[in-house]
Amino acid sequence: MTFLPSEFHAAMNRAHAGAREWIDSIPGRRVAPSANIDEMLAVFRGPLQEQPTAPADVVDELARLAEPGLMAMPSGRFFGWVIGGTLPASLGADWLVSSWDQNAAMRYASPATAAIELVAGEWLVDVLGLPPGSEVGFTTGATMANWTGLAAARAYLLDRVGWDVNTQGMQGSPPISVLAGAEGHTSVDLALRYLGFGSPTRVPADEQGRILVDELRVALRASESPVILCLQAGNLHSGAFDPMAEAITLAHEYGAWVHVDGAFGLWAAASPSLAPQLAGVERADSWATDAHKTLNVPYDCGVAIVAHPGAARAALGTQTAYLMRAEGNAPDPMDLTPEMSRRARGVPVWAALKQLGRSGLASLVDGLVSNAQALATELATLPGVLVLNEVVFTQVCLSFGSDDRTREVTSKLIADGAVWMSGSRWRGRDILRISVSNWSTDAGDVAFSVAAVQRAMR
Ligand SMILES: *Cc1c(COP(=O)(O)O)cnc(C)c1O
């Protein structure tokens, strides 16, 4: 088999055409997919054929057949879960990353991607107002970014009590108390599970889901072992932020490691008008966030940030002779993330920040919040609609009266498909949940979405 640039050109041209068709369809298309999973399986399933297929034909078939089963997640009218769209520069950069096909594990192996990711990390630490010198790893998402921060915490706290978790493991280790707010995200629970901690001790939260500092004090007093405290910047339902300054100061009095899950909410720190809600967050020990949510880079990209130089590497680093290292003692990318081999997913982050600049990033975040507030204000004027949360960030939770009625409106809206919002249950009620996470949502999308909800109500 021969490396033929022309074969790449043909496949890439088809990909380009298919991608353009998709992007061109976004402003006008229904958000919901028109085919369900069973229909898509019927399209794709079948025995693998015996003979090869021309690369361009493979790409062409893929683009054509997949289209009905795609959700328009890049649309400004998509408000499901917490899912961002894609900035043009990031999409272009992501294509380059695939074409370059670099294994981003080591500085020695790929100086270009290592440098770009290092700079993207420095820019992130800067725009988020975190301590200079914090170390940054690019993970698949916030789940693994949470895992990374918590793995660093585990190694660090156990080391302080004379236990090397890397060699001695968790069986028979000194105990660690893990505290988390009552409305912490399930991905923190997953990360704790992967690390052998089991479930955290839940600290009660207020009606917006913010951890209660008095209750935290009680929990800290009761802990007889080193503590990891998991805080949250951006509640999945209300968007609320834990009281960072108070909670972190208090936890540090008890020698705790404070980890902040800021998957989408940490980006508030990049906006001068929103940052005060997060004041003090920079004093935590580690942070997890997602670039594929609020920053709007293509899937996937999470960001793990650790304030203590060397702590992530102590937990995640490795040393064997065949991995050739660059000169000097700086960590390689693979020392700061769970993976060894991975794509250079920090490059689209660099591109997003370069496209936006500081002011563009602040406007992006401010814009999401003002659209969320506009949706909440306009929807609240409809008869029987209740906005259940204080809209302090990008999330809006609605009730239409009874749970039955809310579920009915939600399923009508989803069946209509012109916009997409998801259902959930929060504080004992069924809700329709809106997350404004797409950079391109504008006033037209807001008006269109209010009309779609009105239709679903009728
Ligand atoms: C989305 C989210 C996560 C999980 O992030 P993934 O990127 O899906 O791994 C964790 N915490 C919060 C608050 C989230 O919104």
The ligand as an ORCA input file, in Angstrom:
! r2SCAN-3c Opt
* xyz 0 1
  C     -21.021     18.378     31.869
  C     -20.628     18.425     33.293
  C     -19.696     17.510     33.805
  C     -19.178     16.358     33.003
  O     -18.446     16.788     31.918
  P     -18.105     15.864     30.674
  O     -17.420     16.793     29.757
  O     -19.422     15.363     30.161
  O     -17.243     14.759     31.144
  C     -19.296     17.678     35.107
  N     -19.801     18.662     35.878
  C     -20.712     19.541     35.429
  C     -21.207     20.611     36.335
  C     -21.156     19.453     34.112
  O     -22.048     20.321     33.641
*
